[in-house]
Amino acid sequence: MANVNVNIRMDAGLKHQFEEFCEDMGLTMSAAFNIFAKKAVREYRIPFEISGENPNSETKEAIQEVKMMKADPNLGKTYTDVDKMMEDLLSNV
């Protein structure tokens, strides 16, 4: 099968780190990308997990808010009636 050239844009620092990684693994960057492409096609999926920051910034803010509310229960609103809670929640939409 004929070979073709593929151009990939990436941050210069990342390219340098990836080149060093590939060299340590005994691969060229081209070989590493070919391994990735073959595995992705064979399995019909990205062959590794892609995820965001764990936890992401929104979750970190929510965790901090809960910690503050636990430390000072007066910061949050409490309910003894689920219907009232739902009414309040839905009225703020």
Secondary structure, DSSP 4 states (H G I P E B T S, - for coil): -----------HHHHHHHHHHHHHHT--HHHHHHHHHHHHHHHTS-SS----SSS-HHHHHHHHHHHHHHH-GGGS---S-HHHHHHHHHHT-
